[in-house]
Amino acid sequence: MPKNTSSHPMRLLLLAAVVIVSACNNSRPVADRPNIIVSTDIGGSDPDDYQSLVHLFVYADRFNLLGLISSPPDAGRKEHIEEAIAAYAADFEKLKKHSARFPSPEYLLSITKQGATDSLKTEVPTELSDGASWIIDKAKENAGQPLYILVWGSITDVAQAVHHAPSIKSNIRVYSIGSWNTLQDPKSRDYLFHNHPDLWWIENNTTFRGMYMGGDTTNSMGNLTFVENHVKGHGTLGDLFWNKKKDIKMGDTPSVLYFLNGDIDNPEGESWGGSFVKTNHGQHYWTDNPADSLIENNRAGAKTVNKFRQAYLRDWAVRMGWLKE
């Protein structure tokens, strides 16, 4: 049968429209956006989790956010995550102008859960918080796809989830900020380390310090000068950041930077969120690189983050600029 050539112009117009729409959408396709759950001790004794949540929210179109969990230690609770979401809601329309992939504030509220409110007291987890249960549910719903859990506080809820549903280890991937957080709940950390050596885990104990130690601070890229020039007065999110802490600490942010630049399947490669090394612990366990050349202020691996300081701060400054439009 002869082709109906009269329909070709219309087909070409439709194809052109699809191409134009695709080109105008500056965000990643859903399949290319990593599944993320954040466990945070926001509202506790250190205000830098507010800073990291502000940063995460202006990059929220780059992720498939599946959970925001309030975790120990101290007095941080779900309501403090909701405080940050309220600031995001005030800036949402400005962010949406740049990407339709920014999640609605209502959606973020729906995935915000209360995790454990105290550290593990026994050698093995017995309780199951709402946050830990949420981790299990999301891991099972996304079986076959990696689910990254970014741990900004104690690792209590992850330990509970893995203990009660060890099968989720097949697809969860953990990037934890250790150091002080580990000291607040060493039993949860040790439970995972000693009982689940097959867990995919980046344990960042000192590398994260490169977020605010060292690096090129010229051209208003210092911890205080950057905030004064590119955060303060930049929307409600910028003001929340400024009101909580007036200079960069953001010790948890390397866990987010890891996904913004680099190969997320290769923790040993270069990324804005650090480069890590394997030990003899397990096939899928990485931690800080102890090489002398990468030490900053006695913190192993910190230079694998601060070497990119100008790049990741300039990139963030562009997005904060959206909030002044």
BALOBA-1460 file (C-alpha; in Angstrom, 3 decimals):
// residues 325
<rec num="1" residu="m" x="0.000" y="0.000" z="0.000"/>
<rec num="2" residu="p" x="1.404" y="3.436" z="-0.870"/>
<rec num="3" residu="k" x="2.361" y="5.690" z="2.071"/>
<rec num="4" residu="n" x="0.103" y="8.591" z="2.897"/>
<rec num="5" residu="t" x="2.657" y="11.323" z="2.275"/>
<rec num="6" residu="s" x="0.152" y="14.088" z="2.989"/>
<rec num="7" residu="s" x="0.516" y="13.428" z="6.759"/>
<rec num="8" residu="h" x="4.308" y="13.896" z="6.785"/>
<rec num="9" residu="p" x="4.320" y="17.675" z="7.423"/>
<rec num="10" residu="m" x="2.065" y="17.252" z="10.444"/>
<rec num="11" residu="r" x="4.260" y="14.441" z="11.772"/>
<rec num="12" residu="l" x="7.334" y="16.586" z="11.348"/>
<rec num="13" residu="l" x="5.684" y="19.442" z="13.230"/>
<rec num="14" residu="l" x="4.739" y="17.136" z="16.098"/>
<rec num="15" residu="l" x="8.256" y="15.718" z="16.216"/>
<rec num="16" residu="a" x="9.737" y="19.204" z="16.259"/>
<rec num="17" residu="a" x="7.449" y="20.166" z="19.139"/>
<rec num="18" residu="v" x="8.586" y="17.150" z="21.150"/>
<rec num="19" residu="v" x="12.229" y="18.010" z="20.537"/>
<rec num="20" residu="i" x="11.715" y="21.628" z="21.580"/>
<rec num="21" residu="v" x="9.908" y="20.670" z="24.780"/>
<rec num="22" residu="s" x="12.627" y="18.173" z="25.638"/>
<rec num="23" residu="a" x="15.354" y="20.710" z="25.013"/>
<rec num="24" residu="c" x="13.640" y="23.314" z="27.171"/>
<rec num="25" residu="n" x="13.347" y="20.965" z="30.120"/>
<rec num="26" residu="n" x="16.673" y="21.496" z="31.889"/>
<rec num="27" residu="s" x="16.177" y="18.670" z="34.388"/>
<rec num="28" residu="r" x="17.063" y="15.026" z="34.203"/>
<rec num="29" residu="p" x="14.525" y="12.421" z="33.075"/>
<rec num="30" residu="v" x="12.959" y="10.542" z="35.976"/>
<rec num="31" residu="a" x="14.991" y="7.425" z="35.204"/>
<rec num="32" residu="d" x="18.211" y="9.409" z="35.535"/>
<rec num="33" residu="r" x="17.404" y="10.933" z="38.905"/>
<rec num="34" residu="p" x="18.622" y="8.922" z="41.895"/>
<rec num="35" residu="n" x="16.132" y="7.757" z="44.511"/>
<rec num="36" residu="i" x="17.004" y="9.540" z="47.765"/>
<rec num="37" residu="i" x="15.960" y="9.381" z="51.408"/>
<rec num="38" residu="v" x="17.527" y="11.873" z="53.826"/>
<rec num="39" residu="s" x="17.838" y="11.078" z="57.534"/>
<rec num="40" residu="t" x="18.614" y="14.279" z="59.412"/>
<rec num="41" residu="d" x="19.023" y="15.477" z="62.997"/>
<rec num="42" residu="i" x="17.866" y="18.963" z="61.984"/>
<rec num="43" residu="g" x="16.724" y="21.007" z="64.965"/>
<rec num="44" residu="g" x="19.258" y="19.463" z="67.280"/>
<rec num="45" residu="s" x="22.309" y="21.163" z="68.725"/>
<rec num="46" residu="d" x="23.957" y="22.034" z="65.390"/>
<rec num="47" residu="p" x="22.165" y="24.369" z="62.938"/>
<rec num="48" residu="d" x="24.101" y="23.154" z="59.920"/>
<rec num="49" residu="d" x="21.404" y="20.618" z="58.987"/>
<rec num="50" residu="y" x="19.152" y="23.571" z="58.178"/>
<rec num="51" residu="q" x="21.897" y="24.790" z="55.862"/>
<rec num="52" residu="s" x="22.189" y="21.430" z="54.142"/>
<rec num="53" residu="l" x="18.423" y="21.130" z="53.741"/>
<rec num="54" residu="v" x="18.266" y="24.583" z="52.103"/>
<rec num="55" residu="h" x="20.961" y="23.451" z="49.690"/>
<rec num="56" residu="l" x="19.164" y="20.159" z="49.008"/>
<rec num="57" residu="f" x="15.862" y="21.887" z="48.309"/>
<rec num="58" residu="v" x="17.252" y="24.189" z="45.621"/>
<rec num="59" residu="y" x="18.584" y="21.049" z="43.902"/>
<rec num="60" residu="a" x="15.438" y="19.013" z="44.548"/>
<rec num="61" residu="d" x="14.730" y="18.702" z="40.823"/>
<rec num="62" residu="r" x="17.882" y="16.634" z="40.462"/>
<rec num="63" residu="f" x="16.594" y="13.858" z="42.726"/>
<rec num="64" residu="n" x="13.638" y="11.568" z="43.187"/>
<rec num="65" residu="l" x="13.116" y="12.419" z="46.838"/>
<rec num="66" residu="l" x="11.370" y="9.552" z="48.604"/>
<rec num="67" residu="g" x="11.748" y="10.435" z="52.267"/>
<rec num="68" residu="l" x="12.809" y="13.037" z="54.828"/>
<rec num="69" residu="i" x="13.298" y="11.441" z="58.227"/>
<rec num="70" residu="s" x="13.923" y="13.129" z="61.569"/>
<rec num="71" residu="s" x="16.614" y="11.164" z="63.386"/>
<rec num="72" residu="p" x="18.577" y="11.297" z="66.658"/>
<rec num="73" residu="p" x="20.434" y="12.693" z="68.532"/>
<rec num="74" residu="d" x="19.146" y="15.576" z="70.667"/>
<rec num="75" residu="a" x="15.861" y="17.425" z="70.339"/>
<rec num="76" residu="g" x="15.446" y="17.601" z="66.565"/>
<rec num="77" residu="r" x="12.008" y="16.476" z="65.401"/>
<rec num="78" residu="k" x="9.851" y="16.191" z="62.288"/>
<rec num="79" residu="e" x="8.533" y="19.719" z="62.885"/>
<rec num="80" residu="h" x="11.973" y="21.138" z="62.124"/>
<rec num="81" residu="i" x="11.989" y="19.510" z="58.694"/>
<rec num="82" residu="e" x="8.528" y="21.010" z="58.198"/>
<rec num="83" residu="e" x="9.959" y="24.432" z="59.102"/>
<rec num="84" residu="a" x="12.397" y="24.132" z="56.200"/>
<rec num="85" residu="i" x="9.625" y="22.918" z="53.886"/>
<rec num="86" residu="a" x="7.602" y="26.033" z="54.766"/>
<rec num="87" residu="a" x="10.505" y="28.158" z="53.537"/>
<rec num="88" residu="y" x="10.689" y="26.042" z="50.377"/>
<rec num="89" residu="a" x="6.946" y="26.568" z="49.847"/>
<rec num="90" residu="a" x="7.454" y="30.334" z="49.854"/>
<rec num="91" residu="d" x="10.054" y="30.022" z="47.075"/>
<rec num="92" residu="f" x="8.420" y="27.174" z="45.162"/>
<rec num="93" residu="e" x="6.935" y="29.268" z="42.338"/>
<rec num="94" residu="k" x="10.317" y="30.834" z="41.603"/>
<rec num="95" residu="l" x="12.008" y="27.434" z="41.477"/>
<rec num="96" residu="k" x="9.289" y="25.981" z="39.253"/>
<rec num="97" residu="k" x="10.090" y="28.565" z="36.579"/>
<rec num="98" residu="h" x="13.423" y="26.796" z="36.071"/>
<rec num="99" residu="s" x="12.324" y="23.173" z="36.259"/>
<rec num="100" residu="a" x="8.998" y="21.389" z="36.404"/>
<rec num="101" residu="r" x="10.737" y="18.626" z="38.343"/>
<rec num="102" residu="f" x="10.776" y="20.482" z="41.647"/>
<rec num="103" residu="p" x="8.483" y="18.523" z="44.000"/>
<rec num="104" residu="s" x="5.526" y="20.327" z="45.509"/>
<rec num="105" residu="p" x="5.699" y="21.368" z="49.171"/>
<rec num="106" residu="e" x="2.666" y="19.156" z="49.802"/>
<rec num="107" residu="y" x="4.551" y="16.155" z="48.465"/>
<rec num="108" residu="l" x="7.561" y="16.904" z="50.666"/>
<rec num="109" residu="l" x="5.297" y="17.080" z="53.710"/>
<rec num="110" residu="s" x="3.793" y="13.721" z="52.770"/>
<rec num="111" residu="i" x="7.197" y="11.997" z="52.774"/>
<rec num="112" residu="t" x="8.389" y="13.592" z="56.032"/>
<rec num="113" residu="k" x="8.490" y="11.047" z="58.844"/>
<rec num="114" residu="q" x="9.516" y="10.898" z="62.465"/>
<rec num="115" residu="g" x="12.357" y="8.494" z="63.052"/>
<rec num="116" residu="a" x="13.818" y="7.256" z="66.307"/>
<rec num="117" residu="t" x="14.042" y="9.831" z="69.073"/>
<rec num="118" residu="d" x="16.784" y="8.124" z="71.033"/>
<rec num="119" residu="s" x="19.955" y="6.206" z="70.291"/>
<rec num="120" residu="l" x="20.226" y="2.417" z="70.436"/>
<rec num="121" residu="k" x="20.716" y="1.142" z="73.972"/>
<rec num="122" residu="t" x="21.090" y="-2.575" z="73.200"/>
<rec num="123" residu="e" x="23.510" y="-4.462" z="70.992"/>
<rec num="124" residu="v" x="20.774" y="-5.270" z="68.458"/>
<rec num="125" residu="p" x="17.905" y="-2.987" z="67.370"/>
<rec num="126" residu="t" x="14.513" y="-4.001" z="68.721"/>
<rec num="127" residu="e" x="12.305" y="-1.021" z="67.932"/>
<rec num="128" residu="l" x="11.012" y="0.044" z="64.516"/>
<rec num="129" residu="s" x="10.348" y="3.768" z="64.150"/>
<rec num="130" residu="d" x="7.999" y="5.255" z="61.578"/>
<rec num="131" residu="g" x="11.079" y="6.491" z="59.746"/>
<rec num="132" residu="a" x="12.709" y="3.067" z="59.704"/>
<rec num="133" residu="s" x="9.455" y="1.500" z="58.526"/>
<rec num="134" residu="w" x="9.317" y="4.090" z="55.740"/>
<rec num="135" residu="i" x="12.825" y="3.117" z="54.629"/>
<rec num="136" residu="i" x="11.742" y="-0.520" z="54.403"/>
<rec num="137" residu="d" x="8.599" y="0.340" z="52.435"/>
<rec num="138" residu="k" x="10.416" y="2.568" z="49.943"/>
<rec num="139" residu="a" x="13.210" y="0.026" z="49.443"/>
<rec num="140" residu="k" x="10.690" y="-2.718" z="48.691"/>
<rec num="141" residu="e" x="8.619" y="-0.471" z="46.422"/>
<rec num="142" residu="n" x="11.754" y="0.328" z="44.412"/>
<rec num="143" residu="a" x="13.258" y="-3.165" z="44.421"/>
<rec num="144" residu="g" x="15.738" y="-3.507" z="41.603"/>
<rec num="145" residu="q" x="16.652" y="0.189" z="41.763"/>
<rec num="146" residu="p" x="19.252" y="1.713" z="44.072"/>
<rec num="147" residu="l" x="17.782" y="3.649" z="46.985"/>
<rec num="148" residu="y" x="20.339" y="6.027" z="48.459"/>
<rec num="149" residu="i" x="19.999" y="6.901" z="52.134"/>
<rec num="150" residu="l" x="21.896" y="10.039" z="53.141"/>
<rec num="151" residu="v" x="22.515" y="9.968" z="56.890"/>
<rec num="152" residu="w" x="23.105" y="13.397" z="58.428"/>
<rec num="153" residu="g" x="22.581" y="12.400" z="62.055"/>
<rec num="154" residu="s" x="22.842" y="9.119" z="63.914"/>
<rec num="155" residu="i" x="22.401" y="6.018" z="61.784"/>
<rec num="156" residu="t" x="19.760" y="4.642" z="64.166"/>
<rec num="157" residu="d" x="16.869" y="4.368" z="61.700"/>
<rec num="158" residu="v" x="18.973" y="2.644" z="59.069"/>
<rec num="159" residu="a" x="20.100" y="0.076" z="61.644"/>
<rec num="160" residu="q" x="16.496" y="-0.581" z="62.626"/>
<rec num="161" residu="a" x="15.393" y="-0.953" z="59.016"/>
<rec num="162" residu="v" x="18.216" y="-3.330" z="58.068"/>
<rec num="163" residu="h" x="17.718" y="-5.439" z="61.172"/>
<rec num="164" residu="h" x="13.990" y="-5.883" z="60.621"/>
<rec num="165" residu="a" x="14.225" y="-6.325" z="56.832"/>
<rec num="166" residu="p" x="17.741" y="-7.438" z="55.856"/>
<rec num="167" residu="s" x="16.563" y="-8.163" z="52.303"/>
<rec num="168" residu="i" x="16.567" y="-4.414" z="51.582"/>
<rec num="169" residu="k" x="20.362" y="-4.531" z="51.529"/>
<rec num="170" residu="s" x="20.036" y="-5.717" z="47.933"/>
<rec num="171" residu="n" x="19.158" y="-2.210" z="46.789"/>
<rec num="172" residu="i" x="19.850" y="0.346" z="49.536"/>
<rec num="173" residu="r" x="23.032" y="2.396" z="49.403"/>
<rec num="174" residu="v" x="24.110" y="4.387" z="52.434"/>
<rec num="175" residu="y" x="26.207" y="7.569" z="52.477"/>
<rec num="176" residu="s" x="26.660" y="8.527" z="56.134"/>
<rec num="177" residu="i" x="28.336" y="11.502" z="57.764"/>
<rec num="178" residu="g" x="30.050" y="9.969" z="60.787"/>
<rec num="179" residu="s" x="32.368" y="11.617" z="63.305"/>
<rec num="180" residu="w" x="30.234" y="13.332" z="65.976"/>
<rec num="181" residu="n" x="27.076" y="11.641" z="64.654"/>
<rec num="182" residu="t" x="28.607" y="8.214" z="65.224"/>
<rec num="183" residu="l" x="29.606" y="9.122" z="68.763"/>
<rec num="184" residu="q" x="25.971" y="9.872" z="69.586"/>
<rec num="185" residu="d" x="24.868" y="6.335" z="68.679"/>
<rec num="186" residu="p" x="27.895" y="4.057" z="68.387"/>
<rec num="187" residu="k" x="25.809" y="0.928" z="68.936"/>
<rec num="188" residu="s" x="23.765" y="1.438" z="65.761"/>
<rec num="189" residu="r" x="26.894" y="2.071" z="63.732"/>
<rec num="190" residu="d" x="28.687" y="-0.927" z="65.207"/>
<rec num="191" residu="y" x="25.655" y="-3.155" z="64.705"/>
<rec num="192" residu="l" x="25.681" y="-2.404" z="60.965"/>
<rec num="193" residu="f" x="29.445" y="-2.584" z="60.642"/>
<rec num="194" residu="h" x="29.888" y="-5.927" z="62.407"/>
<rec num="195" residu="n" x="26.706" y="-7.710" z="61.340"/>
<rec num="196" residu="h" x="26.196" y="-6.469" z="57.786"/>
<rec num="197" residu="p" x="29.561" y="-6.267" z="56.003"/>
<rec num="198" residu="d" x="27.756" y="-6.676" z="52.678"/>
<rec num="199" residu="l" x="25.935" y="-3.334" z="53.081"/>
<rec num="200" residu="w" x="26.750" y="-0.778" z="50.349"/>
<rec num="201" residu="w" x="28.126" y="2.022" z="52.516"/>
<rec num="202" residu="i" x="30.228" y="5.151" z="52.212"/>
<rec num="203" residu="e" x="31.216" y="6.046" z="55.770"/>
<rec num="204" residu="n" x="32.465" y="9.617" z="55.622"/>
<rec num="205" residu="n" x="34.144" y="10.411" z="58.940"/>
<rec num="206" residu="t" x="36.487" y="13.258" z="58.005"/>
<rec num="207" residu="t" x="36.250" y="13.878" z="54.250"/>
<rec num="208" residu="f" x="33.168" y="16.047" z="54.778"/>
<rec num="209" residu="r" x="35.262" y="18.630" z="56.624"/>
<rec num="210" residu="g" x="36.468" y="19.810" z="53.228"/>
<rec num="211" residu="m" x="33.093" y="21.503" z="52.847"/>
<rec num="212" residu="y" x="34.206" y="24.295" z="55.161"/>
<rec num="213" residu="m" x="37.939" y="23.729" z="55.653"/>
<rec num="214" residu="g" x="40.465" y="24.763" z="53.024"/>
<rec num="215" residu="g" x="39.973" y="25.156" z="49.303"/>
<rec num="216" residu="d" x="40.041" y="28.301" z="47.161"/>
<rec num="217" residu="t" x="38.130" y="30.987" z="49.050"/>
<rec num="218" residu="t" x="38.945" y="33.887" z="46.716"/>
<rec num="219" residu="n" x="36.299" y="35.906" z="44.860"/>
<rec num="220" residu="s" x="33.747" y="35.921" z="47.672"/>
<rec num="221" residu="m" x="33.913" y="32.158" z="48.128"/>
<rec num="222" residu="g" x="34.784" y="32.241" z="51.826"/>
<rec num="223" residu="n" x="32.538" y="30.678" z="54.439"/>
<rec num="224" residu="l" x="31.108" y="34.060" z="55.450"/>
<rec num="225" residu="t" x="31.536" y="36.084" z="52.258"/>
<rec num="226" residu="f" x="29.713" y="33.520" z="50.146"/>
<rec num="227" residu="v" x="26.703" y="33.542" z="52.454"/>
<rec num="228" residu="e" x="26.660" y="37.338" z="52.593"/>
<rec num="229" residu="n" x="26.747" y="37.638" z="48.799"/>
<rec num="230" residu="h" x="24.824" y="34.623" z="47.548"/>
<rec num="231" residu="v" x="22.520" y="33.376" z="50.320"/>
<rec num="232" residu="k" x="21.410" y="36.217" z="52.577"/>
<rec num="233" residu="g" x="18.382" y="37.966" z="51.089"/>
<rec num="234" residu="h" x="17.921" y="35.261" z="48.468"/>
<rec num="235" residu="g" x="14.365" y="34.159" z="49.048"/>
<rec num="236" residu="t" x="12.852" y="32.663" z="52.165"/>
<rec num="237" residu="l" x="15.239" y="29.719" z="51.964"/>
<rec num="238" residu="g" x="18.222" y="32.042" z="51.912"/>
<rec num="239" residu="d" x="16.916" y="33.932" z="54.923"/>
<rec num="240" residu="l" x="16.304" y="30.664" z="56.813"/>
<rec num="241" residu="f" x="19.928" y="29.701" z="56.160"/>
<rec num="242" residu="w" x="21.187" y="33.108" z="57.317"/>
<rec num="243" residu="n" x="19.040" y="33.173" z="60.430"/>
<rec num="244" residu="k" x="20.200" y="29.719" z="61.547"/>
<rec num="245" residu="k" x="23.917" y="30.203" z="60.888"/>
<rec num="246" residu="k" x="25.688" y="33.014" z="59.087"/>
<rec num="247" residu="d" x="28.635" y="31.152" z="57.629"/>
<rec num="248" residu="i" x="29.111" y="27.896" z="55.769"/>
<rec num="249" residu="k" x="29.467" y="24.736" z="57.723"/>
<rec num="250" residu="m" x="27.081" y="22.398" z="55.878"/>
<rec num="251" residu="g" x="28.969" y="19.308" z="56.993"/>
<rec num="252" residu="d" x="26.279" y="17.010" z="55.601"/>
<rec num="253" residu="t" x="26.168" y="18.604" z="52.150"/>
<rec num="254" residu="p" x="28.978" y="16.486" z="50.626"/>
<rec num="255" residu="s" x="26.473" y="13.618" z="50.652"/>
<rec num="256" residu="v" x="24.375" y="15.689" z="48.215"/>
<rec num="257" residu="l" x="27.330" y="17.014" z="46.210"/>
<rec num="258" residu="y" x="28.299" y="13.405" z="45.551"/>
<rec num="259" residu="f" x="25.334" y="13.137" z="43.169"/>
<rec num="260" residu="l" x="25.810" y="16.467" z="41.424"/>
<rec num="261" residu="n" x="29.189" y="15.787" z="39.877"/>
<rec num="262" residu="g" x="30.937" y="12.472" z="39.382"/>
<rec num="263" residu="d" x="30.081" y="8.798" z="38.897"/>
<rec num="264" residu="i" x="27.716" y="7.775" z="41.689"/>
<rec num="265" residu="d" x="28.517" y="4.110" z="41.053"/>
<rec num="266" residu="n" x="32.203" y="4.671" z="41.778"/>
<rec num="267" residu="p" x="32.955" y="6.035" z="45.274"/>
<rec num="268" residu="e" x="36.672" y="5.827" z="44.484"/>
<rec num="269" residu="g" x="36.388" y="8.303" z="41.602"/>
<rec num="270" residu="e" x="36.469" y="12.078" z="41.866"/>
<rec num="271" residu="s" x="33.262" y="13.854" z="42.811"/>
<rec num="272" residu="w" x="32.249" y="17.062" z="44.521"/>
<rec num="273" residu="g" x="31.218" y="14.914" z="47.474"/>
<rec num="274" residu="g" x="34.610" y="13.297" z="47.955"/>
<rec num="275" residu="s" x="36.673" y="10.302" z="46.873"/>
<rec num="276" residu="f" x="36.883" y="7.245" z="49.069"/>
<rec num="277" residu="v" x="38.867" y="4.049" z="49.443"/>
<rec num="278" residu="k" x="38.011" y="0.451" z="50.165"/>
<rec num="279" residu="t" x="39.327" y="-1.301" z="53.232"/>
<rec num="280" residu="n" x="39.427" y="-5.000" z="54.039"/>
<rec num="281" residu="h" x="35.981" y="-4.726" z="55.630"/>
<rec num="282" residu="g" x="33.681" y="-5.594" z="52.755"/>
<rec num="283" residu="q" x="33.295" y="-5.473" z="48.999"/>
<rec num="284" residu="h" x="30.926" y="-2.507" z="49.125"/>
<rec num="285" residu="y" x="32.383" y="-0.440" z="51.936"/>
<rec num="286" residu="w" x="34.372" y="2.767" z="51.464"/>
<rec num="287" residu="t" x="35.727" y="5.375" z="53.830"/>
<rec num="288" residu="d" x="38.113" y="8.356" z="54.000"/>
<rec num="289" residu="n" x="41.285" y="8.285" z="51.922"/>
<rec num="290" residu="p" x="44.222" y="8.482" z="54.380"/>
<rec num="291" residu="a" x="46.803" y="9.703" z="51.829"/>
<rec num="292" residu="d" x="48.942" y="12.510" z="53.262"/>
<rec num="293" residu="s" x="48.372" y="14.644" z="50.166"/>
<rec num="294" residu="l" x="44.612" y="14.685" z="50.810"/>
<rec num="295" residu="i" x="44.682" y="15.749" z="54.464"/>
<rec num="296" residu="e" x="43.372" y="19.192" z="55.411"/>
<rec num="297" residu="n" x="43.765" y="20.363" z="59.007"/>
<rec num="298" residu="n" x="44.406" y="16.773" z="60.130"/>
<rec num="299" residu="r" x="41.205" y="15.551" z="58.407"/>
<rec num="300" residu="a" x="41.822" y="12.637" z="56.061"/>
<rec num="301" residu="g" x="40.318" y="12.990" z="52.600"/>
<rec num="302" residu="a" x="39.076" y="16.553" z="53.116"/>
<rec num="303" residu="k" x="40.975" y="17.821" z="50.078"/>
<rec num="304" residu="t" x="38.974" y="15.511" z="47.825"/>
<rec num="305" residu="v" x="36.040" y="17.845" z="48.584"/>
<rec num="306" residu="n" x="37.612" y="21.285" z="48.995"/>
<rec num="307" residu="k" x="39.531" y="21.022" z="45.706"/>
<rec num="308" residu="f" x="36.151" y="21.617" z="44.026"/>
<rec num="309" residu="r" x="35.054" y="24.469" z="46.297"/>
<rec num="310" residu="q" x="34.871" y="27.127" z="43.588"/>
<rec num="311" residu="a" x="32.928" y="24.815" z="41.269"/>
<rec num="312" residu="y" x="30.240" y="23.648" z="43.657"/>
<rec num="313" residu="l" x="29.744" y="27.033" z="45.289"/>
<rec num="314" residu="r" x="29.448" y="28.829" z="41.952"/>
<rec num="315" residu="d" x="26.945" y="26.241" z="40.790"/>
<rec num="316" residu="w" x="24.914" y="26.711" z="43.965"/>
<rec num="317" residu="a" x="25.105" y="30.505" z="43.642"/>
<rec num="318" residu="v" x="23.315" y="30.290" z="40.307"/>
<rec num="319" residu="r" x="20.400" y="28.454" z="41.885"/>
<rec num="320" residu="m" x="20.233" y="30.789" z="44.865"/>
<rec num="321" residu="g" x="20.075" y="33.597" z="42.298"/>
<rec num="322" residu="w" x="16.795" y="32.150" z="41.047"/>
<rec num="323" residu="l" x="15.250" y="33.094" z="44.375"/>
<rec num="324" residu="k" x="15.940" y="36.804" z="43.809"/>
<rec num="325" residu="e" x="14.230" y="36.967" z="40.431"/>
